[in-house]
């Protein structure tokens, strides 16, 4: 997969918010802006 550029549309994905429910980017399409932030090695010991 190629590296994304600023302003590129993110691929749709979903993550669990509870045992019964998932939330994905598609849930926000046309409703709200979404900012994705990734923190590699965050919350790891050391």
CHARMM-style PDB file with segment names, atoms N, HN, CA, C and O in Angstrom:
ATOM      1  N   UNK     1       0.851  -1.171   0.000  1.00  0.00      PROA
ATOM      2  CA  UNK     1       0.000   0.000   0.000  1.00  0.00      PROA
ATOM      3  C   UNK     1       0.902   1.241   0.000  1.00  0.00      PROA
ATOM      4  O   UNK     1       1.894   1.297   0.726  1.00  0.00      PROA
ATOM      5  N   UNK     2       0.551   2.208  -0.803  1.00  0.00      PROA
ATOM      6  HN  UNK     2      -0.255   2.163  -1.393  1.00  0.00      PROA
ATOM      7  CA  UNK     2       1.333   3.436  -0.907  1.00  0.00      PROA
ATOM      8  C   UNK     2       1.098   4.318   0.318  1.00  0.00      PROA
ATOM      9  O   UNK     2       0.049   4.253   0.960  1.00  0.00      PROA
ATOM     10  N   UNK     3       2.087   5.130   0.622  1.00  0.00      PROA
ATOM     11  HN  UNK     3       2.939   5.182   0.101  1.00  0.00      PROA
ATOM     12  CA  UNK     3       1.958   6.074   1.737  1.00  0.00      PROA
ATOM     13  C   UNK     3       0.908   7.118   1.384  1.00  0.00      PROA
ATOM     14  O   UNK     3       0.907   7.637   0.268  1.00  0.00      PROA
ATOM     15  N   UNK     4       0.018   7.434   2.312  1.00  0.00      PROA
ATOM     16  HN  UNK     4       0.018   7.012   3.219  1.00  0.00      PROA
ATOM     17  CA  UNK     4      -0.998   8.459   2.030  1.00  0.00      PROA
ATOM     18  C   UNK     4      -0.391   9.857   2.078  1.00  0.00      PROA
ATOM     19  O   UNK     4       0.615  10.099   2.745  1.00  0.00      PROA
ATOM     20  N   UNK     5      -1.018  10.750   1.366  1.00  0.00      PROA
ATOM     21  HN  UNK     5      -1.836  10.554   0.824  1.00  0.00      PROA
ATOM     22  CA  UNK     5      -0.633  12.154   1.378  1.00  0.00      PROA
ATOM     23  C   UNK     5      -1.661  12.939   2.162  1.00  0.00      PROA
ATOM     24  O   UNK     5      -2.801  12.504   2.318  1.00  0.00      PROA
ATOM     25  N   UNK     6      -1.257  14.098   2.655  1.00  0.00      PROA
ATOM     26  HN  UNK     6      -0.330  14.452   2.529  1.00  0.00      PROA
ATOM     27  CA  UNK     6      -2.187  14.965   3.376  1.00  0.00      PROA
ATOM     28  C   UNK     6      -3.369  15.261   2.462  1.00  0.00      PROA
ATOM     29  O   UNK     6      -3.192  15.647   1.306  1.00  0.00      PROA
ATOM     30  N   UNK     7      -4.562  15.078   2.986  1.00  0.00      PROA
ATOM     31  HN  UNK     7      -4.705  14.764   3.925  1.00  0.00      PROA
ATOM     32  CA  UNK     7      -5.780  15.343   2.224  1.00  0.00      PROA
ATOM     33  C   UNK     7      -6.348  14.126   1.511  1.00  0.00      PROA
ATOM     34  O   UNK     7      -7.467  14.186   1.001  1.00  0.00      PROA
ATOM     35  N   UNK     8      -5.599  13.012   1.461  1.00  0.00      PROA
ATOM     36  HN  UNK     8      -4.690  12.964   1.876  1.00  0.00      PROA
ATOM     37  CA  UNK     8      -6.117  11.795   0.843  1.00  0.00      PROA
ATOM     38  C   UNK     8      -7.289  11.245   1.650  1.00  0.00      PROA
ATOM     39  O   UNK     8      -7.329  11.382   2.873  1.00  0.00      PROA
ATOM     40  N   UNK     9      -8.229  10.631   0.970  1.00  0.00      PROA
ATOM     41  HN  UNK     9      -8.197  10.519  -0.023  1.00  0.00      PROA
ATOM     42  CA  UNK     9      -9.347   9.981   1.639  1.00  0.00      PROA
ATOM     43  C   UNK     9      -8.841   8.706   2.316  1.00  0.00      PROA
ATOM     44  O   UNK     9      -8.160   7.890   1.694  1.00  0.00      PROA
ATOM     45  N   UNK    10      -9.177   8.547   3.582  1.00  0.00      PROA
ATOM     46  HN  UNK    10      -9.730   9.209   4.087  1.00  0.00      PROA
ATOM     47  CA  UNK    10      -8.754   7.358   4.332  1.00  0.00      PROA
ATOM     48  C   UNK    10      -9.601   6.155   3.915  1.00  0.00      PROA
ATOM     49  O   UNK    10     -10.787   6.307   3.619  1.00  0.00      PROA
ATOM     50  N   UNK    11      -9.005   4.968   3.889  1.00  0.00      PROA
ATOM     51  HN  UNK    11      -8.042   4.845   4.130  1.00  0.00      PROA
ATOM     52  CA  UNK    11      -9.800   3.776   3.603  1.00  0.00      PROA
ATOM     53  C   UNK    11     -10.775   3.521   4.753  1.00  0.00      PROA
ATOM     54  O   UNK    11     -10.465   3.791   5.913  1.00  0.00      PROA
ATOM     55  N   UNK    12     -11.945   3.002   4.421  1.00  0.00      PROA
ATOM     56  HN  UNK    12     -12.197   2.783   3.478  1.00  0.00      PROA
ATOM     57  CA  UNK    12     -12.924   2.724   5.461  1.00  0.00      PROA
ATOM     58  C   UNK    12     -12.433   1.577   6.344  1.00  0.00      PROA
ATOM     59  O   UNK    12     -11.916   0.578   5.844  1.00  0.00      PROA
ATOM     60  N   UNK    13     -12.593   1.724   7.624  1.00  0.00      PROA
ATOM     61  HN  UNK    13     -13.012   2.536   8.030  1.00  0.00      PROA
ATOM     62  CA  UNK    13     -12.288   0.661   8.569  1.00  0.00      PROA
ATOM     63  C   UNK    13     -13.186   0.842   9.780  1.00  0.00      PROA
ATOM     64  O   UNK    13     -13.768   1.908   9.979  1.00  0.00      PROA
ATOM     65  N   UNK    14     -13.294  -0.194  10.578  1.00  0.00      PROA
ATOM     66  HN  UNK    14     -12.821  -1.060  10.417  1.00  0.00      PROA
ATOM     67  CA  UNK    14     -14.108  -0.103  11.791  1.00  0.00      PROA
ATOM     68  C   UNK    14     -13.345  -0.702  12.958  1.00  0.00      PROA
ATOM     69  O   UNK    14     -12.477  -1.559  12.788  1.00  0.00      PROA
ATOM     70  N   UNK    15     -13.692  -0.227  14.154  1.00  0.00      PROA
ATOM     71  HN  UNK    15     -14.397   0.468  14.292  1.00  0.00      PROA
ATOM     72  CA  UNK    15     -13.086  -0.699  15.393  1.00  0.00      PROA
ATOM     73  C   UNK    15     -14.183  -0.961  16.406  1.00  0.00      PROA
ATOM     74  O   UNK    15     -15.219  -0.296  16.379  1.00  0.00      PROA
ATOM     75  N   UNK    16     -13.976  -1.919  17.298  1.00  0.00      PROA
ATOM     76  HN  UNK    16     -13.134  -2.459  17.319  1.00  0.00      PROA
ATOM     77  CA  UNK    16     -14.995  -2.182  18.313  1.00  0.00      PROA
ATOM     78  C   UNK    16     -15.063  -1.068  19.350  1.00  0.00      PROA
ATOM     79  O   UNK    16     -14.035  -0.573  19.812  1.00  0.00      PROA
ATOM     80  N   UNK    17     -16.286  -0.676  19.712  1.00  0.00      PROA
ATOM     81  HN  UNK    17     -17.121  -1.078  19.336  1.00  0.00      PROA
ATOM     82  CA  UNK    17     -16.486   0.281  20.798  1.00  0.00      PROA
ATOM     83  C   UNK    17     -17.126  -0.407  22.001  1.00  0.00      PROA
ATOM     84  O   UNK    17     -17.158   0.142  23.102  1.00  0.00      PROA
ATOM     85  N   UNK    18     -17.629  -1.605  21.775  1.00  0.00      PROA
ATOM     86  HN  UNK    18     -17.603  -2.051  20.880  1.00  0.00      PROA
ATOM     87  CA  UNK    18     -18.143  -2.466  22.834  1.00  0.00      PROA
ATOM     88  C   UNK    18     -18.185  -3.884  22.279  1.00  0.00      PROA
ATOM     89  O   UNK    18     -17.824  -4.105  21.123  1.00  0.00      PROA
ATOM     90  N   UNK    19     -18.611  -4.825  23.069  1.00  0.00      PROA
ATOM     91  HN  UNK    19     -18.904  -4.645  24.008  1.00  0.00      PROA
ATOM     92  CA  UNK    19     -18.700  -6.202  22.572  1.00  0.00      PROA
ATOM     93  C   UNK    19     -19.714  -6.348  21.442  1.00  0.00      PROA
ATOM     94  O   UNK    19     -19.551  -7.195  20.563  1.00  0.00      PROA
ATOM     95  N   UNK    20     -20.749  -5.530  21.464  1.00  0.00      PROA
ATOM     96  HN  UNK    20     -20.881  -4.842  22.177  1.00  0.00      PROA
ATOM     97  CA  UNK    20     -21.830  -5.655  20.490  1.00  0.00      PROA
ATOM     98  C   UNK    20     -21.763  -4.645  19.355  1.00  0.00      PROA
ATOM     99  O   UNK    20     -22.468  -4.801  18.359  1.00  0.00      PROA
ATOM    100  N   UNK    21     -20.942  -3.624  19.477  1.00  0.00      PROA
ATOM    101  HN  UNK    21     -20.369  -3.498  20.287  1.00  0.00      PROA
ATOM    102  CA  UNK    21     -20.998  -2.524  18.527  1.00  0.00      PROA
ATOM    103  C   UNK    21     -19.620  -2.186  17.958  1.00  0.00      PROA
ATOM    104  O   UNK    21     -18.609  -2.213  18.659  1.00  0.00      PROA
ATOM    105  N   UNK    22     -19.617  -1.868  16.665  1.00  0.00      PROA
ATOM    106  HN  UNK    22     -20.438  -1.847  16.095  1.00  0.00      PROA
ATOM    107  CA  UNK    22     -18.419  -1.369  16.001  1.00  0.00      PROA
ATOM    108  C   UNK    22     -18.731   0.006  15.438  1.00  0.00      PROA
ATOM    109  O   UNK    22     -19.884   0.313  15.136  1.00  0.00      PROA
ATOM    110  N   UNK    23     -17.708   0.828  15.299  1.00  0.00      PROA
ATOM    111  HN  UNK    23     -16.772   0.578  15.545  1.00  0.00      PROA
ATOM    112  CA  UNK    23     -17.863   2.144  14.713  1.00  0.00      PROA
ATOM    113  C   UNK    23     -16.790   2.291  13.645  1.00  0.00      PROA
ATOM    114  O   UNK    23     -15.639   1.909  13.852  1.00  0.00      PROA
ATOM    115  N   UNK    24     -17.172   2.843  12.507  1.00  0.00      PROA
ATOM    116  HN  UNK    24     -18.108   3.153  12.338  1.00  0.00      PROA
ATOM    117  CA  UNK    24     -16.227   2.997  11.412  1.00  0.00      PROA
ATOM    118  C   UNK    24     -16.276   4.388  10.819  1.00  0.00      PROA
ATOM    119  O   UNK    24     -17.136   5.198  11.166  1.00  0.00      PROA
ATOM    120  N   UNK    25     -15.345   4.656   9.923  1.00  0.00      PROA
ATOM    121  HN  UNK    25     -14.646   3.998   9.641  1.00  0.00      PROA
ATOM    122  CA  UNK    25     -15.314   5.953   9.264  1.00  0.00      PROA
ATOM    123  C   UNK    25     -16.597   6.213   8.486  1.00  0.00      PROA
ATOM    124  O   UNK    25     -17.052   7.354   8.399  1.00  0.00      PROA
ATOM    125  N   UNK    26     -17.174   5.180   7.929  1.00  0.00      PROA
ATOM    126  HN  UNK    26     -16.805   4.253   7.999  1.00  0.00      PROA
ATOM    127  CA  UNK    26     -18.414   5.317   7.155  1.00  0.00      PROA
ATOM    128  C   UNK    26     -19.528   5.935   8.000  1.00  0.00      PROA
ATOM    129  O   UNK    26     -20.415   6.595   7.459  1.00  0.00      PROA
ATOM    130  N   UNK    27     -19.496   5.730   9.310  1.00  0.00      PROA
ATOM    131  HN  UNK    27     -18.775   5.193   9.749  1.00  0.00      PROA
ATOM    132  CA  UNK    27     -20.522   6.288  10.210  1.00  0.00      PROA
ATOM    133  C   UNK    27     -20.476   7.814  10.262  1.00  0.00      PROA
ATOM    134  O   UNK    27     -21.465   8.447  10.631  1.00  0.00      PROA
ATOM    135  N   UNK    28     -19.342   8.409   9.897  1.00  0.00      PROA
ATOM    136  HN  UNK    28     -18.539   7.895   9.597  1.00  0.00      PROA
ATOM    137  CA  UNK    28     -19.171   9.860   9.972  1.00  0.00      PROA
ATOM    138  C   UNK    28     -19.219  10.549   8.611  1.00  0.00      PROA
ATOM    139  O   UNK    28     -19.233  11.777   8.535  1.00  0.00      PROA
ATOM    140  N   UNK    29     -19.246   9.760   7.540  1.00  0.00      PROA
ATOM    141  HN  UNK    29     -19.235   8.762   7.602  1.00  0.00      PROA
ATOM    142  CA  UNK    29     -19.193  10.310   6.187  1.00  0.00      PROA
ATOM    143  C   UNK    29     -20.324  11.301   5.947  1.00  0.00      PROA
ATOM    144  O   UNK    29     -21.500  10.957   6.067  1.00  0.00      PROA
ATOM    145  N   UNK    30     -19.960  12.522   5.610  1.00  0.00      PROA
ATOM    146  HN  UNK    30     -19.004  12.800   5.512  1.00  0.00      PROA
ATOM    147  CA  UNK    30     -20.934  13.567   5.334  1.00  0.00      PROA
ATOM    148  C   UNK    30     -21.536  14.211   6.570  1.00  0.00      PROA
ATOM    149  O   UNK    30     -22.378  15.101   6.450  1.00  0.00      PROA
ATOM    150  N   UNK    31     -21.120  13.776   7.764  1.00  0.00      PROA
ATOM    151  HN  UNK    31     -20.436  13.053   7.861  1.00  0.00      PROA
ATOM    152  CA  UNK    31     -21.679  14.305   9.007  1.00  0.00      PROA
ATOM    153  C   UNK    31     -20.673  15.127   9.794  1.00  0.00      PROA
ATOM    154  O   UNK    31     -20.997  16.210  10.282  1.00  0.00      PROA
ATOM    155  N   UNK    32     -19.459  14.622   9.919  1.00  0.00      PROA
ATOM    156  HN  UNK    32     -19.195  13.743   9.522  1.00  0.00      PROA
ATOM    157  CA  UNK    32     -18.431  15.272  10.729  1.00  0.00      PROA
ATOM    158  C   UNK    32     -17.078  15.071  10.075  1.00  0.00      PROA
ATOM    159  O   UNK    32     -16.876  14.136   9.300  1.00  0.00      PROA
ATOM    160  N   UNK    33     -16.155  15.963  10.399  1.00  0.00      PROA
ATOM    161  HN  UNK    33     -16.319  16.723  11.029  1.00  0.00      PROA
ATOM    162  CA  UNK    33     -14.768  15.762   9.995  1.00  0.00      PROA
ATOM    163  C   UNK    33     -14.114  14.836  11.005  1.00  0.00      PROA
ATOM    164  O   UNK    33     -14.426  14.880  12.195  1.00  0.00      PROA
ATOM    165  N   UNK    34     -13.211  14.005  10.528  1.00  0.00      PROA
ATOM    166  HN  UNK    34     -12.957  13.970   9.562  1.00  0.00      PROA
ATOM    167  CA  UNK    34     -12.522  13.050  11.393  1.00  0.00      PROA
ATOM    168  C   UNK    34     -11.023  13.252  11.226  1.00  0.00      PROA
ATOM    169  O   UNK    34     -10.525  13.365  10.106  1.00  0.00      PROA
ATOM    170  N   UNK    35     -10.309  13.295  12.341  1.00  0.00      PROA
ATOM    171  HN  UNK    35     -10.714  13.203  13.250  1.00  0.00      PROA
ATOM    172  CA  UNK    35      -8.854  13.377  12.331  1.00  0.00      PROA
ATOM    173  C   UNK    35      -8.322  12.058  12.871  1.00  0.00      PROA
ATOM    174  O   UNK    35      -8.684  11.637  13.970  1.00  0.00      PROA
ATOM    175  N   UNK    36      -7.467  11.411  12.098  1.00  0.00      PROA
ATOM    176  HN  UNK    36      -7.174  11.753  11.205  1.00  0.00      PROA
ATOM    177  CA  UNK    36      -6.858  10.156  12.531  1.00  0.00      PROA
ATOM    178  C   UNK    36      -5.453  10.442  13.025  1.00  0.00      PROA
ATOM    179  O   UNK    36      -4.667  11.103  12.346  1.00  0.00      PROA
ATOM    180  N   UNK    37      -5.147   9.948  14.194  1.00  0.00      PROA
ATOM    181  HN  UNK    37      -5.786   9.412  14.745  1.00  0.00      PROA
ATOM    182  CA  UNK    37      -3.810  10.122  14.757  1.00  0.00      PROA
ATOM    183  C   UNK    37      -3.315   8.765  15.230  1.00  0.00      PROA
ATOM    184  O   UNK    37      -4.028   8.048  15.932  1.00  0.00      PROA
ATOM    185  N   UNK    38      -2.109   8.418  14.850  1.00  0.00      PROA
ATOM    186  HN  UNK    38      -1.530   9.001  14.280  1.00  0.00      PROA
ATOM    187  CA  UNK    38      -1.522   7.144  15.247  1.00  0.00      PROA
ATOM    188  C   UNK    38      -0.288   7.423  16.084  1.00  0.00      PROA
ATOM    189  O   UNK    38       0.540   8.262  15.729  1.00  0.00      PROA
ATOM    190  N   UNK    39      -0.173   6.728  17.174  1.00  0.00      PROA
ATOM    191  HN  UNK    39      -0.846   6.046  17.462  1.00  0.00      PROA
ATOM    192  CA  UNK    39       0.943   6.904  18.089  1.00  0.00      PROA
ATOM    193  C   UNK    39       1.704   5.583  18.211  1.00  0.00      PROA
ATOM    194  O   UNK    39       1.431   4.798  19.119  1.00  0.00      PROA
ATOM    195  N   UNK    40       2.641   5.332  17.319  1.00  0.00      PROA
ATOM    196  HN  UNK    40       2.862   5.970  16.581  1.00  0.00      PROA
ATOM    197  CA  UNK    40       3.418   4.092  17.433  1.00  0.00      PROA
ATOM    198  C   UNK    40       4.162   4.059  18.761  1.00  0.00      PROA
ATOM    199  O   UNK    40       4.729   5.063  19.191  1.00  0.00      PROA
ATOM    200  N   UNK    41       4.156   2.943  19.383  1.00  0.00      PROA
ATOM    201  HN  UNK    41       3.696   2.126  19.035  1.00  0.00      PROA
ATOM    202  CA  UNK    41       4.836   2.682  20.653  1.00  0.00      PROA
ATOM    203  C   UNK    41       4.248   3.439  21.831  1.00  0.00      PROA
ATOM    204  O   UNK    41       4.836   3.437  22.912  1.00  0.00      PROA
ATOM    205  N   UNK    42       3.101   4.088  21.649  1.00  0.00      PROA
ATOM    206  HN  UNK    42       2.624   4.090  20.770  1.00  0.00      PROA
ATOM    207  CA  UNK    42       2.457   4.774  22.757  1.00  0.00      PROA
ATOM    208  C   UNK    42       1.886   3.725  23.714  1.00  0.00      PROA
ATOM    209  O   UNK    42       1.429   2.670  23.272  1.00  0.00      PROA
ATOM    210  N   UNK    43       1.906   3.991  24.957  1.00  0.00      PROA
ATOM    211  HN  UNK    43       2.277   4.847  25.316  1.00  0.00      PROA
ATOM    212  CA  UNK    43       1.396   3.102  26.010  1.00  0.00      PROA
ATOM    213  C   UNK    43       2.185   1.816  26.124  1.00  0.00      PROA
ATOM    214  O   UNK    43       1.659   0.812  26.604  1.00  0.00      PROA
ATOM    215  N   UNK    44       3.436   1.822  25.694  1.00  0.00      PROA
ATOM    216  HN  UNK    44       3.863   2.638  25.304  1.00  0.00      PROA
ATOM    217  CA  UNK    44       4.270   0.641  25.877  1.00  0.00      PROA
ATOM    218  C   UNK    44       5.275   0.933  26.984  1.00  0.00      PROA
ATOM    219  O   UNK    44       5.698   2.075  27.167  1.00  0.00      PROA
ATOM    220  N   UNK    45       5.640  -0.073  27.696  1.00  0.00      PROA
ATOM    221  HN  UNK    45       5.297  -1.000  27.548  1.00  0.00      PROA
ATOM    222  CA  UNK    45       6.596   0.101  28.783  1.00  0.00      PROA
ATOM    223  C   UNK    45       7.976   0.458  28.268  1.00  0.00      PROA
ATOM    224  O   UNK    45       8.329   0.132  27.135  1.00  0.00      PROA
ATOM    225  N   UNK    46       8.741   1.119  29.089  1.00  0.00      PROA
ATOM    226  HN  UNK    46       8.454   1.384  30.009  1.00  0.00      PROA
ATOM    227  CA  UNK    46      10.123   1.375  28.705  1.00  0.00      PROA
ATOM    228  C   UNK    46      10.532   2.746  28.687  1.00  0.00      PROA
ATOM    229  OT1 UNK    46      11.684   3.043  28.373  1.00  0.00      PROA
TER     230      UNK     46
END
